[in-house]
Amino acid sequence: MIAMISSWDQTILFWIQAQLVNGILSPLMLLLSTLGNLGAVWIAAAIGLFCTKKYRRAGIAVFIALFFSLAVGNGLLKHLVMRARPCMDFPWLPMLVQLPAPNDFSFPSGHTFASFAAAAAMFRALPRWLGRLAFGLAAGIGVSRVYLCLHYPSDVRAAAVLGIGFGLLAWRLSAWAAAW
């Protein structure tokens, strides 16, 4: 099973590198990835939501979701799985960003985990179009991580699933936190 997933990951990664990487898409992918750095776009959204009485619970939910993504994704899973990044496994692939440290692991994608966790936490509270926009941004950030050869597709897929699950959990916990 692991061999099959690795084969799919490589096939998709090499196809993206051969067919999609170009001078038009690259600046957009760099921007999307940068928006996800340190969860900055989601922290800014959480602060904005928290400062609005109508959406305060959503802001709390996003903060809780981001905490989960940091603790579970970066704090636990990355160090348990210790999967090398594709740019380390295939050093001949061109890089548009600085190489990460060798001990900065690939699984799960922290950018994607945080993005989907935040989007899922916001989805229930915001108008439908804003929730869809948040999920669209989360998906764009996830795709950018594969495009930039920083994650395998399965790293991003797993992070999206984990993010949605922990984002929904954060939404439930936010009801308790908002009651304080």
N, C-alpha and C positions, 0 to 999 in steps of 0.2 A: 504494500500500500504506500509506504513512504517513497519507494523507488518510483512508483507511478506518479505521485504528486510532484516529486522532483523533476521528472521528465516533462510533465505539463508545465511546471514553473519555467524551466529552461526554454521550452518551445515558445511559450507566450512571451517571455522576456526577450529572446532573440528576435522574434517577429516584430515586437514593438521597436526594438533598436534598429532593425533593418527597414521597416516600413513607415514608421510614424515620426521618428526623431528627425526634426528639420528646423531650419532657422525661423520659421513662423511660429511653430508650437512651443519651441524651447523657452522663449521669454515668459509665456503664459504658465508653463509648468514650473519654472523657477519661482514665479510670483505665487502660485498656489502653494508650493512647498514652503516658501518663506512665510506665508500667512499662518501655516500650521506650526511654525517654530515655537517651541515652549508653550503651545496652546494659546498664543497671544491673541488671535482673533476671537477665540472662545472665551478667554478671560475678559476681554473688552466687552463682548456681548453679555456675559454674566453680570458685569458691573452695571452696564446700561439697564438690563432687565431688573436687577436688584434695586436700582434707584427709582424705578417706576412702580408705584404701589400696585397697579393692576397686574404686573408681571413679576412681582417680587418672588413668588414661589418658583417661577421658572428660573430666575437668577440663582436662587438657592440650589435648585436641582442641577443646574449646570456646574456650579462649584463642587457639589457632591460627586457628580459624574466625572469631572476632571480629576478629583482626588482618587477615585477608583481607578481611572485609567493610568494614573501615575503609579499608584501602589501595586496594582495587579499586573499591569503591562510592563512598565519599566522596572519596577522594584522586584517583582517575582518571576514572571514568565521569561523575560529576556535572559535572566541568569540561570533559570532551570533548563531552558532549551539550548541556549548558546549557539544559535544558528548564525553562521557567517553571512555577511551581506553579499549580494551578487557581485558588487564591484570588487570585493576581495577574492571571490571564487573565480571571476573572469576579469583579471586586471587589464586585458587588452581592450575591453569595451571603453569607448570614450566617456569621460566624465565631464559634466557641466558644472559640478559643485566640488568643493574640497572633499577629499577622501575622509571618511569618518575614522576614528581610532579603531584599531583591530579588536579591541575588547568592547566595542559598541555594537551590540548584536542586532540581528535582523527581525527575529520573531518575538512578539508581534510588532507590527508597525505602530510606534507610539503616536505619530501624527494622525494616523487613521483611527486608532482606538479612541484618542481624545476627541477627534472630530465627530465620529459617529455617536459617542457617548453624549457629547454636548447637544448634537442635533436631536437625538432621541429624547433627551431631557427637556428640550424646548418644544418639541413637536406638539405635545398635548395642550400647551398653554397658549401658543401663538396662533394667529390667524393661519389658516391652511397654507396660503401662498408663502408665508414666511417660513413655516415649517418645511415646506418643499425646498425653498431656497437654501435653508440650513443643510438639508440632506444633499442637495446638489453641490454645495460647497464642500461638504465632507467627502463626497464621491470624487470631486475634482482633486482634492488634496491627496486622497488615496491613490488615484491614478498617477498623479505627479511623482509619487514615491517610486513607482515601478518604472515610469518613463525615465527618471533620473538615475536608475540602476541602483537605488539604495535599498530596495526591498523586492522580494519575490512576490508574484501575484497571490500566493497562498498566505503570505504574511499579512497582506492587505485584506484579503477576504476574511481571515480569522479575526483580525482586529476589528473589522466592521461588525461582524456578528457579536463579538465580545462587547464592543462599544454600544450597540443597540441594547443588548441585555443589561449592561450596567447603567445605561442611560435611563432605561425604564425603571430599574430598581431605584435609581437616584430620584426619579419623579415621585415614586411612592414614599420614599424616606423624606422628601421635601415637605410633604404634608405635615409630618410630625415636627420637623425643624421650623416650619413657618408658624406653627401654633405657639411657639415660644414667645 
